[in-house]
Amino acid sequence: MGETSYKNFRNNNSQPNITRGGETQVMKKILNSILVFVLVLTMAVPAFAAEGEDLGDAAGAVYRLGALDVLQGYPDGTFRPDNTITRAEFAAVAVRLLGLEDAAEAAKGTTQFDDYVDAWATGYINIAVQQGVLKGYPDNTIRANNPVTQAEALTILVRALGYEPTVDEAGWPYNYIVKANQIGLTDGLNVSANAPATRGFVAMSSDNALTIPKMIQVGYGDSELYVVSGSYQNTDKETILENNLGYEGLTETVVNIPRTDSSLDDNEIELSSTGIVEVAEGFDFELAYGAEVEAFVADDMLIFAELTSDVLYDAVTYDSSANELTLVKADKDYDVASSVYADLYVNGTSTNWSSFSGADYAKVVLNDDNDVEFVSAFDWDGRVIVDEVDDAVIYSVDGEELDVEDYTIVKDGRTISVDDLNAGDVVFYNDGEEYAEVYNDYVTGEIGSVFTSSFKVDGEKYSYTQYVALSDVEDLEGNVTLYLDRYGDPVYIEGEEDETATDSFYGLLVRDVTTGTENVRGVNTNYFYVDVLTEGGEVVKYDLDQNDFPASVGSLTVGTVVKVTVDEDGEVTEITQLTTDTETDVALDETYAGAFKLDGDAVVFYTENATITSGEYEDTDDIKVFAWADAEDTFSEADVTAYGEEGVAVALVVNNSNADSDVETYTGLVTDVAKYAGENKWEITIAVAGEEETYVTSDSVTSLSVAVDDLATFDVGLDTGEIKTIAAATTTTGTVVDTTLADKTIEVTGAVYYELTSDAVIYDATDDYAELSLRDIQAGYTIEVFFDGDSNRFVDYVIVTAK
C-alpha cells in the first residue's frame, strides 16, 4: 500500500525544508542514527553518513538503500556521493537490488571475460551477466575497474526492471536513456550519457528503481508478450522492493509508542494499519509518534522509516469557537481538521478538544491540507538551567535539582539522552509524566529601565514571572543574558551586579548629620549618622565612630556635597569637606562656574524639585543625579553651587534652572503605562494622531490619573521631553445621525456637525480601541469627540463608545 505516494515523495526529496516563523518544523525528515537505523542483513557494513557529511539531494536515497543493504559506505563511515563508481561496484549494486547476494557469493571464481577481475567482484559479475543485466565488450572484456558511465548505469537498471524487450534496438545509449526517462529512473537527475556516474547518481537512480512496476513476460512462443506488471489484465504489480528484496513499502501513521502504550515492548511501535511492528535500536520514538512515515517492513520488522508529515513544535492556544489552534511563538493559526477526527493528548492523556485551551508545549502534526490532525501537548511544572549533570541528576544554576533518570527528554522534537545535555541548556519538565523539553531561546543586551511590573533589555519590555522577579534585575547593570520560554517570557536572567563602592566618591548629604550614643556589650560609643546620596543615585547610610572622625563632621548639613573615602571592605575611612563657589545663570557652554573650571565628568545633583523639611529632603527620589556633560537633557542654564578640587569642579548642586520653561501640549490615546520600581515615575506610551511615542513623567507628576485606553491631554517639556502634566481629555458626547465621506463630517442629534481634521483618528472602544475609518461609522453609534484647539466643529479624535 502507499507505493505511489512513496514514489512521489522520493522523487521530490531534493526540496528544501521549510521553516515557518518562529516555530520548529521537521518536514519529511529521515529517522537516522538517532533517526535512520540500519538493519544488518548478510554482512557487517559501516553505518553512514558520517556525522556532518553533506549528502545533498542523494541523502534520502543513500539512507534507504543503506537500510536495504544495497549500498555500502567507506570504512570511515562516509559515503562520498561525488566519488565515481566502477563497473564492478555497480554490478554489485544491481545484484543486491535483485536480491541475489547469496548467489553472487556462490558464483565467485573465474569469469568468461579475458581481462582481469578482482576476486571480490567475480561473483557479482557472473550473476549480473547470467541475469542479463550486464554485458561485456566486443573484445570479450568486461573492464571491471573502469568508471561506470551514467548511460551504462541506467542501461543496467532498465534491464534489471525487465524493460529491455521494449527498448529500440538501435541508437545506444540514447535508446536506453529514453526508456529510463519514460519509466521514472531519471526522476530528480540531470543525465549526461558519457559522464561517469557518481555514487550519488547511482543512489538516486537505484532508489527510483525500487518501486517502479517491473515488466514481466505473460506469453511464450508466438504469444510472447511483455507487459507492465499490475497494469495488464489480472497481473499483480511487482517491484524490486517487494518481489526481489522482500520488503513492503508502507505509508502509515505511528499511533502508539512504548511511552503511550505500556503493552508495547521497548522495541515496538503500533502503525495505523499494519499494527505492531518491531524497530531497530536507535529508532526515535518521540520524533515518529503521531506522524506519518514511509517505511520498509518485512516479517513485522521495520528497518527504515522516513517522516513525511509536517511537524511543528511550540506553545499553543486553542479557540474552540473557531476550532483554531494558535502557535504562540510562531504567531500562526491553523485550523483543526475536526474536533472529532483530530487526535489530542494532553499530559499523556487523550483529551476532548472542547476542554482544551492551550499548553506550554505541543507537538503539532499537520495533514496534506495544512490542518492540524494530531497534537501531543504538555504543561510544564518548572524549569532548570543546566549547570552540571551527574548520575542523571541535573543541577541548576539557581540551586535546583531534577532527577531525570526515567525521563523522556526531547530537543527540537528529537529524543536525547541526559548525556546530551550541555551547560546552559534550559530544561522544562512535567514531573508527573516524566517528560521534558530542552528549549534554548535567549537574548543578550543592555539592561534598561526597571519598572515595578516589568523591565527592559535592549529597549524590549519583559514582564516579571514566577522565575524572574524585580529583585533579580534591580541590581544588574550592563549586558545581561535573558532566557525565555516559548511564550517569550523570561525564565532566568544572568549578568553582573552594579558595584557602587569605589575608593572614593562625591555624595550629597540628604539630611543633617546627627549624633547619638549606642551601648554595645556594655560599652557606650558615640556615632555620627551620615546619609549620603551617591553618584549612582543610591542613598547610603553610615554610622561613623566619632573617635575616628573630626568633630567638624557633626556640623555638616543637608544639601552639602562631601567626598567619601572607603577601604576595600566598603568601610568609610574619611569624610572630606570641599571648597565651594556659587554662580547664577551658568550656561552649558561656559568654561567656569565661579572659581572652578567646569568638567563634563562632574557629578550634578539636581535638586530643583526636591524639598527640605526639618533638616532632610522629603523624598530623595525627587533628586536627579547625572554628569554635567548630560545636563542638556534637563536644562540649558542654571544657578549652581560648585564643589571643587585643585581648581576643577568635581560636583555641582543645581536647585534652580530653566528646565522645561517651555512646553508643548498634545492629546492622544494612552496605550501603555509602567511605573518605575522604587520611584514615583511612570513610562507612558501615547498614540498622538495615530503614531505611538513613549514618554517619561517628570518629578512634577506625583500621581497618575490616566490609564491605558484613556484619551489624555499632556504637556511635554521642550528641554527634557518629559511629561510635565497629564490628565484625561475633555470630550463631547453625541449620537450619530449620518456621515458624509466627501466632506469628512459626522452629523449627531440636534443638527450638530463635526468635521474631521486631516490627522483625525477614529477609535472603537467596543473593539479594543481598533482604528476605524469614517465609512465604518453608522447611524445610531454613540461617540465622543475631542475638538481641535478652541474649535467646536473640527475634531481630532472620535471614539465610538456604543453601537
C-alpha positions in Angstrom: 0.0 0.0 0.0 1.0 3.6 -0.5 3.6 2.9 -3.1 2.5 5.7 -5.4 2.8 8.3 -2.7 6.1 6.8 -1.7 7.5 7.2 -5.2 6.1 10.8 -5.4 7.7 11.6 -2.1 11.1 10.2 -3.1 11.1 11.9 -6.4 10.8 15.2 -4.6 13.3 14.6 -1.9 15.5 17.4 -3.1 13.0 20.0 -1.9 14.3 22.2 0.9 12.9 22.0 4.4 10.6 24.9 5.3 10.7 26.9 8.5 7.6 28.9 9.3 8.0 32.0 11.6 9.4 31.1 14.9 8.1 27.5 15.2 10.4 24.5 14.9 9.4 22.3 12.0 10.5 18.9 10.9 9.4 18.3 7.3 10.0 14.9 5.6 12.9 14.3 7.9 14.8 11.0 7.9 14.8 9.0 11.1 18.5 8.4 11.1 21.3 7.5 13.6 19.1 8.7 16.3 16.8 8.9 13.2 17.9 6.5 10.4 18.7 3.0 11.5 20.3 0.2 9.5 19.5 -3.5 10.0 22.5 -5.6 9.1 21.3 -8.4 6.8 24.1 -10.6 5.5 27.3 -8.8 6.2 28.7 -6.2 8.6 28.6 -2.8 6.9 29.6 0.6 8.3 26.7 3.0 9.1 26.7 6.1 7.0 26.8 9.0 6.5 29.4 10.2 8.9 28.3 13.0 11.2 28.3 16.3 9.3 28.7 14.7 5.8 26.6 16.6 3.3 24.8 14.1 1.0 22.9 16.7 -0.9 19.9 15.6 -2.9 21.0 12.0 -2.6 20.5 11.9 1.2 17.2 10.1 1.2 18.3 7.6 -1.4 21.5 6.8 0.4 19.8 6.1 3.7 17.1 4.0 2.1 19.5 1.9 0.1 21.8 1.6 3.1 19.0 0.3 5.2 18.2 -2.3 2.5 22.0 -3.2 2.4 22.1 -2.3 -1.3 24.7 0.5 -0.8 27.7 0.5 1.5 29.9 3.3 2.8 33.6 3.5 3.3 35.3 2.1 6.3 35.5 5.6 7.9 31.7 5.8 7.8 31.5 8.3 4.9 29.6 7.7 1.7 31.3 10.4 -0.5 28.4 11.0 -3.0 30.7 12.8 -5.5 33.1 9.9 -6.0 32.8 7.7 -9.1 31.9 4.1 -9.0 33.4 1.2 -11.1 31.5 -1.2 -13.4 32.2 -4.0 -10.9 30.9 -1.9 -8.0 27.7 -1.1 -9.9 27.3 -4.8 -10.8 27.3 -5.5 -7.1 24.6 -2.8 -6.6 22.5 -4.4 -9.4 22.9 -7.9 -8.0 21.9 -6.7 -4.5 18.8 -4.9 -5.9 17.8 -8.3 -7.5 18.2 -10.0 -4.1 20.9 -12.3 -5.3 23.7 -11.5 -2.9 23.9 -15.2 -1.8 24.1 -16.3 -5.4 26.9 -13.9 -6.1 28.9 -15.3 -3.1 28.4 -18.8 -4.6 29.4 -17.7 -8.1 32.9 -16.4 -7.1 35.8 -17.7 -9.2 36.7 -17.1 -12.8 34.6 -15.1 -15.3 34.0 -15.6 -19.0 36.0 -12.5 -19.9 39.6 -12.2 -21.0 40.6 -9.3 -18.7 41.4 -9.4 -15.0 38.6 -9.1 -12.5 39.2 -8.6 -8.7 38.3 -11.7 -6.8 35.7 -10.0 -4.7 33.9 -8.9 -7.9 33.8 -12.1 -9.8 30.6 -13.5 -8.3 28.7 -10.2 -8.8 29.8 -10.0 -12.4 29.0 -13.7 -13.1 25.4 -13.2 -11.7 24.9 -9.9 -13.3 25.8 -11.4 -16.7 23.7 -14.5 -16.1 20.7 -12.3 -15.3 21.2 -10.4 -18.5 21.7 -7.0 -16.8 25.5 -6.7 -17.6 27.2 -7.3 -20.9 30.9 -7.3 -22.0 32.6 -5.5 -24.8 33.1 -7.0 -28.4 36.7 -7.8 -27.5 35.4 -10.1 -24.7 36.5 -7.8 -21.9 34.4 -6.5 -19.0 36.7 -3.7 -17.9 35.5 -4.1 -14.3 37.6 -1.3 -12.9 36.5 1.4 -15.4 34.2 4.0 -14.0 30.6 3.2 -15.0 29.0 5.9 -17.1 25.6 7.3 -16.4 24.3 5.6 -19.6 25.7 2.2 -18.6 24.2 2.5 -15.1 20.8 3.4 -16.5 21.0 0.6 -19.0 21.7 -2.0 -16.3 18.7 -0.7 -14.2 16.4 -0.8 -17.2 17.4 -4.4 -17.8 17.0 -5.2 -14.1 13.4 -3.9 -14.2 12.7 -6.1 -17.3 12.2 -3.3 -19.8 14.9 -4.3 -22.3 12.4 -6.0 -24.7 10.7 -2.6 -25.3 13.8 -0.6 -25.9 14.5 0.4 -29.5 17.2 -1.9 -30.9 19.3 0.9 -32.5 20.7 4.1 -31.1 22.5 3.1 -27.9 22.9 4.7 -25.4 20.0 7.1 -26.0 17.5 4.4 -26.6 18.1 3.2 -23.0 18.2 6.7 -21.6 14.8 7.5 -23.3 13.3 4.3 -21.7 14.9 5.2 -18.3 13.2 8.6 -18.5 9.9 7.1 -19.5 9.7 4.8 -16.5 10.9 7.2 -13.9 14.5 6.1 -13.4 15.9 9.6 -14.0 13.5 11.5 -11.8 15.4 14.2 -9.9 18.6 13.6 -12.1 20.3 15.5 -14.8 21.7 12.9 -17.2 24.9 13.2 -19.3 25.2 9.9 -21.1 29.0 9.5 -21.2 29.8 11.2 -17.9 31.0 8.9 -15.1 28.2 8.1 -12.7 28.8 9.3 -9.2 27.9 7.4 -6.1 25.1 10.0 -5.5 23.8 9.4 -9.1 23.8 5.7 -8.5 22.0 6.0 -5.2 19.2 8.2 -6.7 18.7 6.2 -9.8 18.7 2.9 -7.9 16.3 4.4 -5.3 14.0 5.3 -8.1 14.1 1.7 -9.3 12.8 0.3 -6.0 9.1 0.9 -6.6 8.8 1.2 -10.4 6.5 -1.6 -11.7 8.6 -4.3 -13.3 7.9 -5.5 -16.8 7.0 -9.2 -16.9 6.5 -11.8 -19.7 3.0 -13.2 -19.9 3.2 -15.3 -23.0 5.7 -17.5 -24.8 6.5 -18.5 -28.4 4.1 -16.9 -30.8 2.1 -15.5 -27.9 5.2 -13.9 -26.3 4.1 -10.7 -24.6 5.8 -8.3 -22.2 3.6 -6.1 -20.0 4.0 -3.7 -17.1 3.0 -5.7 -14.0 -0.2 -4.6 -12.4 -1.4 -2.8 -15.5 -2.4 -5.8 -17.6 -5.4 -8.0 -17.0 -5.1 -9.8 -13.7 -1.3 -9.4 -13.2 -0.1 -8.3 -9.8 2.2 -5.4 -9.5 5.8 -6.5 -9.0 8.6 -4.3 -7.7 12.2 -4.7 -6.8 11.4 -3.6 -3.2 8.8 -6.3 -2.6 9.5 -9.1 -5.1 13.3 -9.1 -5.1 14.2 -7.7 -1.7 11.2 -8.9 0.2 10.1 -5.7 1.8 6.7 -4.0 1.9 6.7 -0.2 1.4 4.1 1.3 3.8 2.7 4.8 4.3 1.2 4.8 7.8 0.9 6.8 11.0 2.7 5.8 14.2 -0.3 5.7 16.6 1.5 4.3 19.7 5.0 4.0 21.1 6.1 2.4 24.4 5.6 5.6 26.3 2.0 5.9 25.3 1.0 2.2 25.4 2.5 0.1 28.2 1.6 -3.2 26.4 4.2 -2.5 23.8 7.7 -3.8 24.3 10.6 -1.4 24.3 11.4 -2.2 20.7 7.8 -2.0 19.3 5.6 0.6 17.8 2.0 0.5 16.5 1.2 1.5 13.0 -2.3 2.7 11.9 -3.0 -0.2 9.6 -0.2 -2.8 9.9 -0.4 -2.9 13.7 2.5 -3.7 15.9 6.0 -4.0 14.4 9.5 -4.2 15.8 12.0 -1.5 15.2 15.8 -1.5 15.3 17.9 0.0 18.0 18.2 3.8 17.8 14.7 4.4 16.5 13.4 7.8 17.6 10.0 7.1 19.1 9.2 10.7 20.0 10.0 12.0 16.6 7.8 9.4 14.9 4.9 9.5 17.4 1.7 10.8 15.8 3.3 11.4 12.4 3.0 9.7 9.1 6.1 7.7 8.0 7.2 5.9 4.8 8.6 2.6 6.0 10.1 -0.7 4.8 8.7 -3.7 6.7 9.5 -7.4 6.4 8.3 -10.1 8.8 6.8 -7.5 11.2 10.2 -5.8 11.4 10.6 -2.2 10.4 14.1 -1.5 9.1 13.7 2.0 7.7 11.3 4.9 8.4 11.2 8.4 6.9 9.0 11.1 8.3 6.5 12.6 5.7 4.3 14.7 7.9 4.8 18.4 8.6 5.5 18.6 12.3 5.7 21.8 14.4 6.7 22.5 18.0 5.5 25.5 20.0 3.4 26.7 22.9 -0.2 26.6 21.8 -3.6 28.1 22.5 -6.9 26.8 21.2 -10.1 28.7 20.3 -13.0 26.2 20.4 -15.4 28.6 18.8 -13.2 28.9 15.7 -11.8 25.4 16.0 -8.4 27.0 15.5 -5.0 26.3 17.1 -2.5 29.1 17.5 1.2 28.6 17.7 2.3 31.2 20.2 6.0 31.8 19.4 5.4 31.5 15.7 2.2 33.6 15.9 0.4 31.5 13.4 -3.1 30.0 13.3 -4.0 26.6 12.0 -7.5 25.0 11.5 -8.0 21.8 13.4 -9.0 19.1 10.8 -12.0 18.2 13.0 -12.5 18.3 16.7 -13.8 14.7 16.4 -11.3 13.4 13.9 -8.1 15.1 15.1 -6.3 13.4 18.0 -5.4 15.4 21.1 -3.3 14.2 24.0 -2.6 16.5 27.0 0.0 15.4 29.6 -0.2 11.9 28.2 -4.0 11.5 28.3 -6.4 11.5 25.4 -8.5 14.7 25.8 -11.6 16.3 24.2 -10.9 19.4 22.3 -13.8 21.1 24.0 -12.0 21.1 27.3 -8.6 22.3 25.8 -7.5 25.9 26.0 -3.7 25.5 25.4 -0.4 24.1 26.6 3.1 25.2 27.3 4.5 22.8 24.7 2.9 20.8 21.9 3.9 18.6 19.0 1.6 19.5 16.2 1.2 17.3 13.1 -0.4 18.8 10.0 -2.2 16.9 7.2 -1.9 17.5 3.5 -4.4 20.4 3.7 -2.2 22.1 6.3 -4.8 21.4 9.0 -4.0 20.0 12.5 -4.6 16.3 12.7 -2.6 15.4 15.8 -1.4 17.2 19.0 0.6 15.8 21.9 0.8 18.6 24.5 2.4 19.1 27.9 2.1 21.7 30.7 5.4 22.4 32.5 5.8 22.1 36.3 9.0 24.0 36.3 12.4 24.6 34.6 16.1 24.1 35.4 19.1 25.7 33.7 21.8 23.1 33.4 24.9 23.9 35.4 26.1 20.3 35.5 24.7 16.8 35.3 25.8 13.9 37.5 24.3 10.4 37.6 21.1 11.6 35.8 20.6 14.5 38.2 20.5 18.0 36.7 22.0 20.6 39.0 20.6 24.0 38.0 22.5 27.3 38.1 20.0 28.6 40.7 20.4 25.7 43.1 17.5 23.5 42.0 18.0 19.8 41.2 16.0 17.5 38.9 16.4 13.7 38.7 15.7 12.8 35.1 16.8 9.1 35.2 13.4 7.9 33.9 12.5 11.0 31.9 11.8 11.2 28.2 13.8 14.3 27.0 13.3 15.9 23.6 15.0 18.7 21.8 13.7 20.1 18.5 11.4 17.1 18.6 14.1 14.6 18.7 14.8 12.3 21.7 18.1 13.0 23.5 19.7 11.4 26.5 20.8 13.0 29.7 24.4 12.8 28.4 23.5 15.1 25.6 22.6 18.0 27.9 25.0 20.9 28.0 25.7 23.6 30.5 23.3 26.5 29.9 20.5 24.3 28.4 17.1 25.2 29.7 15.1 22.1 30.6 11.3 22.5 31.0 9.7 19.5 32.7 6.4 17.8 33.6 7.2 15.8 36.7 4.1 13.7 36.8 4.6 12.4 33.2 8.4 12.4 33.5 8.6 14.3 30.2 11.0 17.2 29.4 12.0 19.5 26.6 15.2 21.4 26.1 14.3 24.8 24.7 17.0 27.4 24.4 15.9 30.9 23.4 17.7 33.9 24.9 18.5 37.5 24.2 21.6 39.3 25.2 21.7 43.1 25.6 21.9 46.1 27.8 19.7 46.1 30.9 17.5 49.2 30.7 14.7 50.7 32.8 13.4 48.7 35.7 9.7 49.1 36.5 7.5 47.7 39.2 5.9 45.3 36.9 8.4 44.9 34.0 11.9 45.7 32.9 13.7 46.4 29.6 16.6 44.7 27.8 17.8 46.5 24.7 14.6 48.5 24.7 12.3 45.5 24.7 9.9 45.2 27.7 9.5 42.0 29.6 7.1 41.3 32.5 8.1 39.6 35.7 7.3 35.9 36.0 7.4 33.2 38.7 11.1 32.7 37.7 12.3 36.3 37.3 11.3 38.9 39.9 12.1 42.6 40.5 14.7 41.6 43.0 16.5 39.6 40.3 17.0 42.5 38.0 17.1 45.8 40.0 20.8 45.4 40.9 22.0 44.4 37.5 24.0 46.6 35.2 25.5 46.4 31.7 24.9 43.4 29.4 22.7 40.6 30.6 21.5 37.3 29.1 17.8 36.7 29.4 16.5 33.2 28.9 12.9 32.9 27.5 10.2 30.3 27.2 8.1 29.6 24.2 5.7 32.4 25.2 8.6 34.8 25.1 8.5 35.2 28.9 11.7 35.3 31.0 12.7 32.2 32.9 16.2 33.3 34.0 18.5 36.3 33.9 22.2 36.5 34.4 24.5 39.5 34.5 26.9 41.5 36.7 25.6 43.3 39.7 26.1 47.0 40.0 29.2 47.7 42.1 28.7 51.1 43.6 31.5 51.0 46.1 34.7 52.8 45.0 37.8 54.1 46.6 36.2 57.5 46.9 33.1 59.2 45.6 31.3 62.5 45.9 28.0 62.4 47.7 25.2 64.8 48.6 24.1 64.8 52.3 20.3 64.1 52.2 19.9 65.1 55.8 21.8 67.0 58.5 24.5 64.9 60.2 23.2 63.8 63.6 24.9 62.2 66.6 24.0 59.6 69.0 25.3 57.1 71.5 24.9 53.3 71.4 25.7 50.7 74.0 27.3 47.7 72.6 28.2 44.9 75.1 28.3 47.4 77.9 30.4 49.9 76.1 29.0 53.3 75.1 30.1 54.5 71.6 29.3 57.9 70.2 28.4 58.0 66.4 27.9 60.4 63.6 24.9 59.3 61.5 25.6 60.3 57.8 23.1 59.7 55.0 24.7 60.3 51.5 23.2 60.2 48.0 25.9 58.7 45.9 26.9 59.4 42.3 25.0 56.2 41.4 21.7 57.7 42.7 21.6 55.4 45.8 21.2 56.6 49.4 23.8 55.0 51.7 23.6 55.3 55.5 26.8 55.3 57.5 27.3 55.0 61.3 30.7 56.6 62.0 32.5 56.2 65.2 33.2 59.8 66.4 36.6 58.8 67.7 37.7 58.1 64.1 36.5 61.4 62.5 37.0 65.1 63.3 34.2 66.9 65.2 33.5 69.1 62.1 31.7 66.2 60.6 29.0 66.6 63.1 28.2 70.1 61.8 27.6 69.1 58.1 24.1 69.9 56.9 21.7 68.7 54.3 22.4 69.7 50.7 26.2 69.7 51.2 28.5 67.7 48.9 31.3 65.8 50.6 34.0 63.4 49.4 33.7 59.9 50.9 36.7 57.6 51.0 36.2 53.9 51.7 38.5 51.0 52.2 38.4 47.6 50.3 35.6 46.4 52.6 33.5 49.5 51.9 34.1 51.0 55.3 34.3 54.8 55.4 37.8 56.0 56.3 37.4 59.7 55.6 34.8 62.4 55.1 36.2 65.4 53.3 34.6 68.8 53.1 35.2 70.5 49.7 35.6 74.2 48.9 32.7 75.8 47.2 31.7 78.7 44.9 28.4 79.8 43.5 27.3 81.4 40.3 23.9 82.1 38.7 22.8 81.6 35.1 25.6 79.3 34.2 25.2 78.2 30.6 26.2 74.7 29.5 28.9 76.1 27.1 30.6 78.1 29.8 34.1 77.2 30.9 33.9 78.2 34.6 31.4 78.1 37.5 32.7 80.7 39.9 36.3 79.9 40.6 36.2 76.3 39.3 36.8 75.0 35.8 33.8 73.0 34.6 34.4 69.4 33.8 32.0 67.2 31.8 32.5 64.3 34.3 31.5 66.5 37.3 28.5 64.9 39.1 25.4 67.1 39.1 22.8 66.8 42.0 19.7 68.3 40.5 17.6 69.3 43.5 15.2 71.8 41.9 12.2 69.6 42.5 13.3 68.4 46.0 12.0 69.9 49.2 13.9 70.1 52.5 11.9 69.9 55.7 13.2 69.6 59.2 16.8 69.1 58.1 16.3 66.5 55.4 14.9 66.0 51.9 11.3 64.9 52.0 11.9 62.4 49.1 15.3 61.6 47.7 13.6 60.3 44.5 13.0 63.9 43.6 16.7 64.4 43.2 18.3 63.6 39.8 21.9 62.6 39.5 23.8 62.9 36.2 27.1 64.1 34.7 27.5 67.8 33.7 28.0 66.6 30.1 24.5 65.1 30.2 22.9 68.3 31.7 21.5 69.3 28.3 18.8 66.6 28.7 17.4 68.6 31.7 18.4 72.3 31.3 20.5 74.7 29.3 21.1 77.3 32.0 21.2 77.0 35.8 22.2 78.5 39.1 24.9 76.2 40.6 26.9 75.7 43.7 30.2 74.2 42.6 32.4 72.0 44.7 36.0 71.8 43.6 39.4 70.2 44.0 42.5 71.6 42.6 40.6 74.3 40.7 38.3 71.9 38.9 34.6 71.4 39.7 34.0 67.8 40.8 30.4 68.2 41.9 27.6 70.7 41.2 24.3 71.3 43.1 21.6 72.8 41.0 18.4 74.0 42.7 17.2 76.5 40.0 17.3 76.2 36.2 15.4 76.9 33.1 14.4 73.2 32.8 11.2 72.9 30.9 10.4 76.6 30.8 8.6 75.9 27.5 6.2 73.1 27.0 4.2 71.6 24.1 0.6 70.4 24.6 -0.6 67.2 22.9 -3.6 64.9 23.1 -3.5 61.2 22.4 -4.6 57.7 23.3 -2.8 56.1 26.2 -1.6 52.6 25.0 0.8 51.5 27.8 1.7 52.6 31.4 4.6 51.2 33.5 5.7 52.5 36.9 9.4 52.6 37.7 10.4 50.3 40.5 11.1 52.3 43.7 10.3 55.6 42.1 7.3 58.0 41.8 7.8 58.0 38.0 6.0 56.4 35.0 6.8 55.5 31.5 3.7 56.2 29.3 3.2 55.3 25.7 0.7 57.5 23.9 -0.6 57.4 20.3 -0.8 61.0 19.0 -2.5 61.3 15.6 -2.2 57.5 15.4 1.6 57.5 15.9 2.9 55.9 19.2 5.6 57.6 21.2 7.0 56.8 24.7 7.5 59.4 27.4 8.7 59.5 31.0 7.0 61.7 33.6 8.9 64.5 35.3 9.1 64.9 39.1 6.2 67.3 38.9 3.9 64.4 38.2 3.4 62.8 41.6 0.3 60.7 40.9 -1.3 59.4 37.7 -5.0 59.9 36.9 -5.0 58.2 33.5 -4.8 54.6 32.4 -4.5 52.5 29.3 -7.2 53.4 26.7 -7.8 56.8 28.1 -7.7 59.8 25.8 -5.3 62.2 27.6 -4.1 65.7 27.2 -0.5 66.3 28.4 2.3 68.8 28.4 5.8 67.9 27.4 8.8 69.9 28.4 10.7 71.0 25.3 14.1 70.7 27.0 13.7 67.3 28.6 11.0 65.7 26.6 9.3 64.6 29.9 5.6 64.8 30.7 5.1 67.8 33.0 1.3 67.4 33.4 -1.2 64.8 32.2 -5.0 64.5 32.6 -8.0 62.9 30.9 -9.0 64.9 27.8 -12.3 66.7 27.8 -14.7 65.2 25.2 -18.2 65.8 24.0 -20.8 63.0 23.5 -23.3 62.6 20.8 -25.4 60.1 18.8 -24.6 59.7 15.1 -27.3 60.6 12.6 -25.4 60.5 9.4 -21.9 60.8 7.9 -20.6 62.4 4.7 -17.4 60.9 3.4 -16.7 63.6 0.9 -16.8 66.4 3.5 -15.4 64.2 6.3 -18.3 65.2 8.5 -20.4 63.5 11.2 -23.9 64.7 12.0 -25.1 64.0 15.5 -28.5 64.6 17.1 -29.5 68.2 17.3 -28.4 69.0 13.8 -24.8 69.4 15.0 -22.0 68.7 12.5 -18.4 67.7 13.3 -15.7 67.9 10.7 -12.6 65.6 10.9 -9.2 67.3 10.7 -6.6 65.9 8.3 -4.9 64.0 11.2 -8.1 62.9 12.9 -8.2 59.3 14.3 -11.3 57.2 15.0 -11.1 54.5 17.7 -13.6 51.8 18.5 -13.8 51.5 22.3 -16.0 48.4 21.8 -13.3 46.5 20.0 -10.1 47.1 22.0 -9.7 50.6 20.5 -9.1 49.4 17.0 -8.8 52.2 14.5 -11.7 52.8 12.2 -12.4 54.8 9.1 -15.2 57.3 8.6 -17.1 54.8 6.5 -17.3 52.4 9.4 -19.3 54.9 11.5 -23.0 54.0 11.4 -26.1 55.9 12.4 -27.1 55.2 16.0 -23.5 54.9 17.2 -22.7 56.8 20.4 -19.4 58.7 20.0 -17.2 61.0 22.0 -15.3 63.7 20.1 -12.2 65.8 21.1 -12.1 69.2 19.5 -9.1 70.7 17.7 -7.9 73.7 19.8 -10.8 76.0 20.7 -13.0 74.9 17.9 -16.4 73.4 18.5 -16.7 71.9 15.0 -13.3 70.5 13.9 -12.3 67.3 15.8 -9.0 65.4 16.2 -10.4 62.3 17.8 -13.6 60.3 17.6 -14.2 57.4 20.0 -17.1 55.0 19.4 -18.4 54.1 22.8 -21.5 52.2 21.9 -23.0 50.6 18.8 
